[in-house]
């Protein structure tokens, strides 16, 4: 499919926040990767950030998307409150993961928290991750009931059912932060790399991961780093598929109503690494 070229204005309102208070995650690092064009643009933005007197920037970026998407989209400023909430959401995830790593977990009163959410849910982040039993998001981010909206399929793949679930969270629960969380030593990624004959339903999972593996195979990656690189690339691939196959989520991202971050969980250390600039 021939890609349509869309020119977007990417606004950097986050930079104004930098001057006010330090954040563990710099607001300008909040981004999604939608092909190398966006990545390059983010690199440029980060360079601009270093220059004095550049509190708010406007950048023109060319993005390649599928013909499925509307031919023209205008970028809008996210509201200041929304910017702050996204920064605080990411900091909350980061701090929760730190507690998980150190074992210094916050005290949870499940009985009280269960009652609090009987009449409605307001999760602050959506997490798409693998079904692997070693990667439970609520534990990894030291959260409790009603705080994370989680979609889990082997290989953290996104099919239409997964996307429908994310769209529900964005449109009806007004959750603005989406984290796609891959993990080291992912069995689904390993199986796809090794190939072979899969039963039909497992083959469906492998098909979602194959483009990431194919992309990595075009690079000169040492065999020892192959799976790890495929895990990372698969996170980017699932974000790309999300944006390609969900016009609702793509539009939300363009309007600044949805921020998407890739990340990888390390089984041994318990640490989540956010893929900013990787
Ligand atoms: Zn996995």
Boltz pocket constraint, residues with backbone or C-beta under 6 A from the ligand:
constraints:
  - pocket:
      binder: B
      contacts: [[A, 130], [A, 131], [A, 132], [A, 154], [A, 155], [A, 156], [A, 183], [A, 185], [A, 186], [A, 187], [A, 188], [A, 189]]
      max_distance: 6.0
